[in-house]
Amino acid sequence: MRRSFSTPALFAAVMLMLLPGRAAEAQQSSDTIRARDGTPIPLIPKAPEGMAEGAVWIPPMPPLEATLPAEGWEPPGYEQPPMPYILLRLPRTNITRAGYPAIDFHVHAGELTTPEAYESMIALMDSIGMGAIINLNGGTGAHLDSTLAAGEPHRDRVVNFVTLNLDGINEPGWSEWMAGEMERGFLAGAGGLKVAKSLGQGARNPDGSFIQADDPRLDAVWAMAAKYDMPVMIHTSDSVGRFYPIGPLNERYEAGLWRHPGDTSGNLYASGPPREVIEVARERMLAKHPTTRFVLGHMAMLYYDPGRLGTLLDTYPNADLETSAAIQDLGRAPRLWREFFLKYQDRILFGTDGNRRRTIDDFWTPHWRFLETFDEHFYHPAQVRTLGGSPGHGRYNIYGIGLPDDVLRKIYFENALRHLPHMRDSIERQLAERGG
């Protein structure tokens, strides 16, 4: 039988040439290399011994240390190039607006403190078919007051959330103050609470440890949301690549992050808590506050493990998901994620992590294309672009999941209306204007 040149041995040799300093650490085996700590890394994962032919298995995540670069390695400092043109003639659906008046549950619009800012935002929403947005940057104190006051005439299109403020959490009385700010905001028209990822990987206790979502000082915060039946839009954890060492084997490095020597911004391998610590604390929070409704931002940052994500939803009925800054990863496995969306169609809300500066063609339209069509191999809505033009969330293209209309309506607005029932009249009016 004639052998192909694309053998495991040749692939291993190429990998070793691409990874400086790895040659001396290579195993004699042709299908593995050894990481700097001695961990064997399979170049092509293999099914467990004894598994039946045709059975399905899930390869494990590589150990963190397995991706350590060679001793003394530093980023070379050049910019990653822009994504190349797609040199394929593939069908494209002409789509520029959401098929239904979508409710974007994850927008950053801290500038919404003047009538002019609101008018500009609503003009953008009208142009892309957005029915309503949730502004997660309502803040607290005077900023919250000015945001709510300026937005009063536009409450049918914009919902402002109080933003958790962790300043002073180590001081006596913080829990009561923050819960009081929430209550004051809810009574003045705020529609929920936003929690940023500084909870879990930013704010620290006096001893230097990271404050997690199950901290007792937050019990009053979660209880206040439950008292007023307001949703908590919470972002904890981070993209899984940020927990791995910076180096050529980290796909976030290859995408364009940490390009310059010494740049470790946002990397949690050495400076942050393990992702398991953050995720376990989140589950404890969900279990401890079953009457509080949580919306887990960015698909709970478990876009890399759909099995674990499904188990989380099955275990905690008070948790929903939203899609922001995850489309670029979900679109890599469209068949699997389409099945997930169909199974959990009542638990997923639409979100983008967008703002008024995002452009239609490279940000908003790819969201509609992913959810509404079966288009293949198109540019994703990269949340971050490097100076060189490459998308910092991944140097790859994505595929649409073509949701049926009844599911699309749930993802775009019906599931969000369970959390924001006062927006129903606005969405139904916009549906009627579109003819259904």
Protein Blocks (a to p, Z undefined) as FASTA:
>chain_A
ZZdfkbfklmmmmmmmmmghklmmpcfbfkbccdfkopacdfbacddehiaehiacdddd
ddfklmpccehiacehiacddddddfbdcdddddfbdfbdcddfbdcdfklmbfklmmmm
mmmmmmnopabdcdfklogajllmmmmmmmmmmmmmbccdddddfehklpghklmmmmmm
mmmmmmnopabdcddfknoplcccfkopacdfklmklmmmmmmmmmnopacdddehjdfk
lmpccdfklmklmnogakbghiaghiaklmmccfklmmmmmmmmmmmmmmbccddehhlo
pmmmmmlmmmmmmmmmmbccdfehklmmmmmmmmlmmmmmmmmmmmcccdehiafkbcfk
lmmmmmmmmmmmccehiadddfbdcfkopafkbccddddehiafklmmmmmmmmmmmmmm
mlmmmmmmmmmmnoZZ
